[in-house]
Amino acid sequence: MQVIKNFKLLFILITISVLFVTKAKSSDECFENVSRTIFKFNMALDDIILEPVAKGYNKLPDSFKQGTSNFTSNISTLLSIPNNILQGNFSQLGHSLGSFVVNSSVGVLGIFNPAEKIGLKPNKEDVGQTLGTYGVGPGCYFVLPVLGPTTARDSLGMIADSFIDPFAQITIREKEILSTSGNTFDYYSVKATTAIDFRADNDKNFESLEKNSIDLYSSFKSIYLQDRENKIKNSKTSKDDWENLDN
């Protein structure tokens, strides 16, 4: 119960902070020139590192790639659990808890996804989305080095995620939950694997976007903002040609 109280207190503090910085619309830019420079840096990083790794990853057996995707997706479900509570969405809380328990046990640490076969389909939730469901606006848009596009609300949400995410607690926060612990390497390994898996799944989409966009920066901005809005509404249209975009 104390953990839940701490979550709620943190959520209130984050909400108050966001209210002071999210008066702008998401279409507004906090500092566009800087963001465009960072975007160019991120794209260069993608060309040099992420894209070649993703292409190599795509050459691996489909069973391996699916198992990796299932594993990282199962871990991300942990972040959805406290956010389901904060949103008061107990139906999704059941899906998140049930999916994690079933996949972590029967699914061999999440490598397989038997939960989906029995109808458990949790939405991925984070603090940025939770704030959105409370009516907190996104605030202005900007780009972070390596992490990519975000908004004032979602950037604060990312900070809060690291405090309420059980996986972050047992790794970068070095806490022990239910006799389970990890380290910083575990946390960033999973995050890096998630990024590679996403980049590999969307390799053709990236190529098409780079080839056909007049302003690549604006195209990525539009995709990101639309995806975040759809996720807040739990809209099915968030799963179109692109795989889910995660922070």
Beta strands, then each sheet from edge to edge (+ up, - down):
strand 1: 141-144
strand 2: 148-151
sheet 1: 1+ 2-
end
